[in-house]
Amino acid sequence: MKAVIGLWGHANCGKSSTLINLQEKLESLGERIYKESHHGETVKVYRYKNTVIGVAPGGDCLDVVNENIRIFKNLNCDICISATRTGGYGCIALEKYAKVLADDKVRWFRMPYMDEYKYLYDCVQDGVADAIEECIECKIDRYEN
């Protein structure tokens, strides 16, 4: 089982914060086996239920997404999760990696544009992190059964 999950949205919408939230959830569920910082963000890799999961909060440009993919490849991640901007080369790079890794498409999650509702950021970030965690669980459960 190999899968790529992408979290996309515009600048400053909470992508990195959401994936840091997910990292904290995985920290309590599994064993962190790797940590590397680049471009001001920290990629962490976990072993959870015999599955290697990489979570990369950064993804604002192609260079960052490519570095995330390099780490995922080097650590042979089963599930790879990266942020990207709403479009452009970062999204394309993640799609290409999903095709190579799993002959599949990226499972995309979208951060909403919430400038008018900043008081909802924490709630939305928690909800999106929970949804991605559920997606991980479904992928693992499907593979184990």
Solvent accessible surface area in square Angstrom, and as a share of the most:
residue,aa,sasa,rsa
1,M,55,0.24
2,K,60,0.25
3,A,3,0.02
4,V,4,0.02
5,I,0,0.00
6,G,0,0.00
7,L,0,0.00
8,W,63,0.22
9,G,1,0.01
10,H,44,0.20
11,A,38,0.30
12,N,135,0.69
13,C,1,0.01
14,G,12,0.11
15,K,10,0.04
16,S,33,0.22
17,S,52,0.34
18,T,0,0.00
19,L,0,0.00
20,I,76,0.39
21,N,29,0.15
22,L,0,0.00
23,Q,6,0.03
24,E,111,0.50
25,K,52,0.22
26,L,1,0.00
27,E,75,0.34
28,S,95,0.61
29,L,80,0.40
30,G,24,0.23
31,E,105,0.47
32,R,101,0.37
33,I,63,0.32
34,Y,70,0.27
35,K,115,0.49
36,E,44,0.20
37,S,75,0.49
38,H,23,0.10
39,H,115,0.51
40,G,81,0.78
41,E,43,0.19
42,T,35,0.20
43,V,1,0.00
44,K,37,0.16
45,V,0,0.00
46,Y,0,0.00
47,R,107,0.39
48,Y,25,0.09
49,K,91,0.39
50,N,140,0.72
51,T,5,0.03
52,V,17,0.10
53,I,0,0.00
54,G,0,0.00
55,V,0,0.00
56,A,0,0.00
57,P,1,0.01
58,G,5,0.05
59,G,3,0.03
60,D,75,0.39
61,C,62,0.37
62,L,68,0.34
63,D,93,0.48
64,V,10,0.06
65,V,0,0.00
66,N,69,0.35
67,E,41,0.18
68,N,0,0.00
69,I,15,0.08
70,R,95,0.35
71,I,2,0.01
72,F,0,0.00
73,K,119,0.50
74,N,99,0.51
75,L,55,0.27
76,N,104,0.54
77,C,0,0.00
78,D,26,0.13
79,I,0,0.00
80,C,0,0.00
81,I,0,0.00
82,S,0,0.00
83,A,1,0.01
84,T,0,0.00
85,R,88,0.32
86,T,71,0.41
87,G,42,0.40
88,G,44,0.42
89,Y,157,0.60
90,G,8,0.08
91,C,20,0.12
92,I,85,0.43
93,A,15,0.11
94,L,0,0.00
95,E,63,0.28
96,K,133,0.56
97,Y,12,0.05
98,A,1,0.01
99,K,118,0.50
100,V,121,0.70
101,L,41,0.21
102,A,31,0.24
103,D,106,0.55
104,D,64,0.33
105,K,155,0.66
106,V,12,0.07
107,R,114,0.42
108,W,60,0.21
109,F,22,0.09
110,R,131,0.48
111,M,3,0.01
112,P,41,0.26
113,Y,135,0.51
114,M,9,0.04
115,D,63,0.32
116,E,141,0.63
117,Y,105,0.40
118,K,120,0.51
119,Y,171,0.65
120,L,67,0.33
121,Y,41,0.16
122,D,106,0.55
123,C,90,0.54
124,V,35,0.20
125,Q,20,0.09
126,D,66,0.34
127,G,39,0.37
128,V,21,0.12
129,A,0,0.00
130,D,63,0.33
131,A,41,0.32
132,I,0,0.00
133,E,36,0.16
134,E,107,0.48
135,C,18,0.11
136,I,1,0.01
137,E,33,0.15
138,C,64,0.38
139,K,38,0.16
140,I,1,0.00
141,D,60,0.31
142,R,170,0.62
143,Y,139,0.53
144,E,101,0.45
145,N,160,0.82
